[in-house]
Amino acid sequence: MKAVILDLESLEDLDLTALSSEFSQLDIHMATTPEQTAARIADANVVITNKVRITDDLMAQAPQLQLICVVATGTNNIDLDGARSRGIAVSNCVAYGVDSVVQHVWSMILALHTNVQNYDRAVKAGEWAKASQFCMLQFPIRELAGRTLGILGYGNLGQGVAKIADAFGMNVLIGERPGVEPREGRVSFDTLLADSDVLSLHCPLTEETADLFNVQTLSRMKQGSMLINCARGGIVNESALIDVLASGHLAGAATDVLTQEPPRDGNVLVDAAPDNLLITPHSAWGSREARERIIVQTTENIQAFKRGELLRSVL
């Protein structure tokens, strides 16, 4: 059985021995352009991809293709209708980065509340050496205890973030999407905005959630609150976020995602770069342990397929 990995970059430092042993031949590419894809998958039985698009037309040019393995959860880069019509199985990876993302969310929440990044910069710029006393306190420090954490999107990630809030003595609100009647144990979207001191996003990017946090909704958030986005960039209108940060309505924000990644054409958040905004490069998922789980799950998916079974099957 022959396989090809189209875009190993971001996993290239991991041990692929177990995965490789499943095939008589495994071709590995760090990245693949659209123009290169057809030739690289032409005689493959298994295609392993992260973000490279596999269209129906490309499948038609790969007559030996039996299985597509996505080394991520999202399968929007695969023409699932085309795969279904051609009898090509599609599998993905699930829940591999929960601990990594939860840890990242809390690192952002803690950094914003302790202003650790601003104190670090000040010390390295020589400000502490000039201080009139033993400490510096020019950046506000807030305790988490007694504050309210709001969560929008209560799957594995939202639940993981909520669990940690308990240890800090925070209250937790689980919000419904706009226009949805709150289920038991949840609050309306309006209540979530009005009562959350910290609001953490864990919902998917859909037609309903695109630009959900815009000028209107951001202005309805609690005065002095903070927004954390480790979900998808398009959920938050970036220009509106800069405006509410500049006005002081929000005390701070942190995001691991942007509307365009990487921001090769510039980005209003990156360009403005205010001190009360933290930006990380879509790295919340990327602990070594999480990435190793991707390789393990992909290997398991392939082993199951060879046994005539489907594991983590999308189709």
C-alpha positions as semicolon CSV with decimal commas, in nm:
position;residue;x (nm);y (nm);z (nm)
1;M;0,000;0,000;0,000
2;K;0,137;0,338;-0,104
3;A;0,068;0,661;0,086
4;V;0,163;1,024;0,058
5;I;0,175;1,299;0,320
6;L;0,108;1,628;0,145
7;D;0,189;1,880;0,419
8;L;0,385;1,746;0,714
9;E;0,496;2,091;0,828
10;S;0,397;2,143;1,196
11;L;0,441;1,769;1,258
12;E;0,787;1,723;1,107
13;D;0,969;1,693;1,442
14;L;0,769;1,388;1,549
15;D;0,849;1,017;1,526
16;L;0,671;0,872;1,221
17;T;0,806;0,518;1,258
18;A;0,474;0,357;1,350
19;L;0,289;0,543;1,075
20;S;0,549;0,462;0,811
21;S;0,543;0,092;0,899
22;E;0,183;0,067;0,777
23;F;0,288;0,123;0,415
24;S;0,519;-0,033;0,160
25;Q;0,595;0,323;0,045
26;L;0,535;0,658;0,215
27;D;0,620;0,977;0,028
28;I;0,654;1,281;0,256
29;H;0,627;1,646;0,156
30;M;0,657;1,940;0,392
31;A;0,411;2,140;0,178
32;T;0,218;2,095;-0,145
33;T;0,083;2,363;-0,376
34;P;-0,245;2,321;-0,567
35;E;-0,044;2,276;-0,885
36;Q;0,156;1,989;-0,731
37;T;-0,130;1,797;-0,571
38;A;-0,254;1,590;-0,868
39;A;0,089;1,446;-0,948
40;R;0,165;1,365;-0,586
41;I;-0,156;1,170;-0,521
42;A;-0,188;1,011;-0,868
43;D;-0,089;0,657;-0,766
44;A;-0,149;0,675;-0,390
45;N;-0,382;0,442;-0,202
46;V;-0,385;0,669;0,103
47;V;-0,353;1,047;0,112
48;I;-0,264;1,217;0,439
49;T;-0,334;1,588;0,447
50;N;-0,373;1,874;0,690
51;K;-0,481;2,180;0,491
52;V;-0,420;2,080;0,128
53;R;-0,750;2,075;-0,062
54;I;-0,861;1,748;-0,217
55;T;-1,133;1,818;-0,474
56;D;-1,349;1,578;-0,669
57;D;-1,146;1,655;-0,981
58;L;-0,825;1,557;-0,800
59;M;-0,984;1,233;-0,678
60;A;-1,079;1,153;-1,037
61;Q;-0,710;1,170;-1,125
62;A;-0,615;0,929;-0,845
63;P;-0,779;0,596;-0,940
64;Q;-0,601;0,398;-0,666
65;L;-0,715;0,629;-0,386
66;Q;-0,904;0,445;-0,110
67;L;-0,859;0,655;0,204
68;I;-0,802;1,021;0,289
69;C;-0,670;1,089;0,639
70;V;-0,701;1,445;0,767
71;V;-0,449;1,518;1,042
72;A;-0,689;1,766;1,199
73;T;-1,053;1,775;1,304
74;G;-1,192;2,001;1,031
75;T;-1,254;1,840;0,691
76;N;-1,365;2,149;0,499
77;N;-1,066;2,103;0,264
78;I;-1,205;1,769;0,141
79;D;-1,487;1,740;-0,114
80;L;-1,688;1,496;0,096
81;D;-1,961;1,453;-0,165
82;G;-1,698;1,363;-0,422
83;A;-1,532;1,116;-0,185
84;R;-1,866;0,957;-0,102
85;S;-1,961;0,914;-0,468
86;R;-1,624;0,750;-0,541
87;G;-1,630;0,521;-0,238
88;I;-1,328;0,689;-0,081
89;A;-1,322;0,675;0,299
90;V;-1,234;0,990;0,494
91;S;-1,111;0,992;0,854
92;N;-0,992;1,271;1,082
93;C;-0,848;1,328;1,429
94;V;-1,057;1,439;1,726
95;A;-1,006;1,591;2,072
96;Y;-0,627;1,565;2,041
97;G;-0,557;1,923;2,150
98;V;-0,805;1,980;2,432
99;D;-0,547;1,998;2,710
100;S;-0,316;2,212;2,499
101;V;-0,587;2,465;2,409
102;V;-0,724;2,482;2,762
103;Q;-0,374;2,551;2,892
104;H;-0,327;2,822;2,629
105;V;-0,658;2,991;2,715
106;W;-0,561;3,010;3,079
107;S;-0,213;3,138;2,998
108;M;-0,384;3,425;2,815
109;I;-0,633;3,493;3,095
110;L;-0,356;3,494;3,355
111;A;-0,125;3,711;3,145
112;L;-0,396;3,973;3,096
113;H;-0,491;3,979;3,465
114;T;-0,132;4,002;3,591
115;N;-0,007;4,221;3,303
116;V;0,294;3,991;3,293
117;Q;0,388;4,088;2,937
118;N;0,398;4,460;3,016
119;Y;0,598;4,413;3,336
120;D;0,843;4,189;3,152
121;R;0,893;4,453;2,882
122;A;0,933;4,730;3,140
123;V;1,195;4,542;3,339
124;K;1,394;4,456;3,026
125;A;1,376;4,822;2,920
126;G;1,545;4,924;3,247
127;E;1,237;5,069;3,420
128;W;1,275;4,863;3,740
129;A;1,632;4,985;3,781
130;K;1,496;5,341;3,791
131;A;1,215;5,267;4,037
132;S;1,193;5,469;4,358
133;Q;1,100;5,163;4,564
134;F;1,143;4,784;4,560
135;C;0,852;4,713;4,324
136;M;0,669;4,846;4,019
137;L;0,291;4,865;4,008
138;Q;0,213;5,091;3,713
139;F;0,019;4,821;3,529
140;P;-0,308;4,703;3,690
141;I;-0,319;4,356;3,845
142;R;-0,654;4,182;3,897
143;E;-0,737;3,869;4,092
144;L;-0,953;3,604;3,927
145;A;-1,128;3,495;4,247
146;G;-1,489;3,612;4,253
147;R;-1,493;3,718;3,890
148;T;-1,723;3,562;3,630
149;L;-1,600;3,354;3,338
150;G;-1,839;3,331;3,044
151;I;-1,809;3,052;2,790
152;L;-1,965;3,041;2,444
153;G;-1,935;2,691;2,300
154;Y;-1,953;2,415;2,559
155;G;-1,793;2,117;2,392
156;N;-1,473;1,950;2,511
157;L;-1,278;2,276;2,503
158;G;-1,540;2,488;2,677
159;Q;-1,587;2,226;2,946
160;G;-1,212;2,201;2,998
161;V;-1,177;2,576;3,041
162;A;-1,472;2,586;3,283
163;K;-1,319;2,313;3,498
164;I;-1,004;2,517;3,563
165;A;-1,210;2,824;3,661
166;D;-1,319;2,639;3,974
167;A;-0,963;2,627;4,101
168;F;-0,939;3,007;4,079
169;G;-1,267;3,062;4,262
170;M;-1,445;3,204;3,958
171;N;-1,814;3,188;3,877
172;V;-1,895;3,028;3,541
173;L;-2,170;3,117;3,295
174;I;-2,244;2,898;2,993
175;G;-2,408;3,101;2,718
176;E;-2,649;3,013;2,442
177;R;-2,613;3,145;2,088
178;P;-2,811;3,461;2,004
179;G;-3,183;3,401;1,967
180;V;-3,174;3,060;2,134
181;E;-3,386;3,003;2,443
182;P;-3,150;2,909;2,729
183;R;-3,143;2,545;2,825
184;E;-3,122;2,444;3,189
185;G;-2,787;2,549;3,331
186;R;-2,726;2,808;3,059
187;V;-2,791;3,178;3,018
188;S;-2,903;3,389;2,724
189;F;-2,646;3,545;2,494
190;D;-2,742;3,891;2,624
191;T;-2,684;3,782;2,984
192;L;-2,353;3,627;2,888
193;L;-2,236;3,957;2,739
194;A;-2,361;4,169;3,027
195;D;-2,234;3,957;3,320
196;S;-1,903;3,805;3,207
197;D;-1,580;3,957;3,335
198;V;-1,392;3,724;3,101
199;L;-1,559;3,576;2,794
200;S;-1,390;3,277;2,626
201;L;-1,499;3,166;2,278
202;H;-1,509;2,798;2,179
203;C;-1,775;2,789;1,908
204;P;-1,720;2,695;1,542
205;L;-1,711;2,951;1,262
206;T;-2,044;2,921;1,080
207;E;-2,279;3,154;0,897
208;E;-2,445;3,222;1,234
209;T;-2,123;3,297;1,423
210;A;-1,934;3,493;1,153
211;D;-1,877;3,847;1,284
212;L;-2,084;3,756;1,590
213;F;-1,867;3,989;1,797
214;N;-1,908;4,316;1,614
215;V;-1,946;4,680;1,722
216;Q;-2,294;4,616;1,863
217;T;-2,220;4,298;2,057
218;L;-1,878;4,408;2,181
219;S;-2,027;4,731;2,314
220;R;-2,283;4,525;2,508
221;M;-2,009;4,337;2,691
222;K;-1,951;4,431;3,052
223;Q;-1,745;4,749;3,100
224;G;-1,384;4,651;3,175
225;S;-1,428;4,288;3,072
226;M;-1,191;4,076;2,861
227;L;-1,241;3,865;2,548
228;I;-1,044;3,547;2,474
229;N;-1,065;3,390;2,127
230;C;-0,901;3,052;2,072
231;A;-1,179;2,945;1,834
232;R;-1,175;3,103;1,485
233;G;-1,075;3,449;1,370
234;G;-1,390;3,527;1,174
235;I;-1,607;3,510;1,485
236;V;-1,469;3,845;1,603
237;N;-1,473;4,156;1,385
238;E;-1,113;4,269;1,418
239;S;-1,168;4,640;1,348
240;A;-1,447;4,652;1,604
241;L;-1,226;4,481;1,861
242;I;-0,953;4,743;1,815
243;D;-1,212;5,018;1,864
244;V;-1,349;4,882;2,192
245;L;-0,999;4,824;2,325
246;A;-0,894;5,178;2,232
247;S;-1,206;5,326;2,392
248;G;-1,138;5,144;2,719
249;H;-1,470;4,961;2,709
250;L;-1,281;4,631;2,715
251;A;-0,988;4,607;2,954
252;G;-0,810;4,354;2,738
253;A;-0,835;4,081;2,479
254;A;-0,634;3,785;2,357
255;T;-0,658;3,591;2,034
256;D;-0,484;3,288;1,889
257;V;-0,662;3,325;1,555
258;L;-0,705;3,582;1,278
259;T;-0,937;3,610;0,980
260;Q;-0,643;3,544;0,746
261;E;-0,365;3,313;0,857
262;P;-0,082;3,388;0,826
263;P;-0,150;3,766;0,800
264;R;0,065;3,818;0,490
265;D;-0,143;4,116;0,377
266;G;-0,136;4,286;0,715
267;N;-0,398;4,275;0,986
268;V;-0,556;4,552;1,189
269;L;-0,491;4,371;1,518
270;V;-0,126;4,304;1,441
271;D;-0,074;4,651;1,297
272;A;-0,230;4,830;1,595
273;A;-0,074;4,597;1,857
274;P;-0,206;4,775;2,169
275;D;-0,057;4,676;2,504
276;N;-0,387;4,526;2,623
277;L;-0,407;4,282;2,332
278;L;-0,224;3,949;2,319
279;I;-0,183;3,772;1,984
280;T;-0,042;3,424;1,937
281;P;0,006;3,255;1,596
282;H;-0,264;2,982;1,599
283;S;-0,040;2,786;1,832
284;A;-0,286;2,696;2,111
285;W;-0,329;2,343;1,976
286;G;0,037;2,277;1,919
287;S;0,183;2,115;2,230
288;R;0,412;1,825;2,152
289;E;0,172;1,590;2,329
290;A;-0,123;1,707;2,118
291;R;0,071;1,671;1,795
292;E;0,186;1,323;1,895
293;R;-0,180;1,228;1,949
294;I;-0,246;1,328;1,588
295;I;0,013;1,080;1,462
296;V;-0,120;0,808;1,694
297;Q;-0,481;0,865;1,587
298;T;-0,390;0,874;1,218
299;T;-0,201;0,547;1,254
300;E;-0,500;0,394;1,432
301;N;-0,733;0,515;1,157
302;I;-0,515;0,350;0,891
303;Q;-0,483;0,026;1,086
304;A;-0,861;0,009;1,124
305;F;-0,911;0,073;0,752
306;K;-0,672;-0,210;0,663
307;R;-0,881;-0,439;0,884
308;G;-1,191;-0,338;0,692
309;E;-1,317;-0,114;0,972
310;L;-1,370;0,261;0,999
311;L;-1,236;0,460;1,291
312;R;-1,302;0,833;1,339
313;S;-1,480;0,814;1,006
314;V;-1,622;1,128;0,852
315;L;-1,791;0,925;0,576
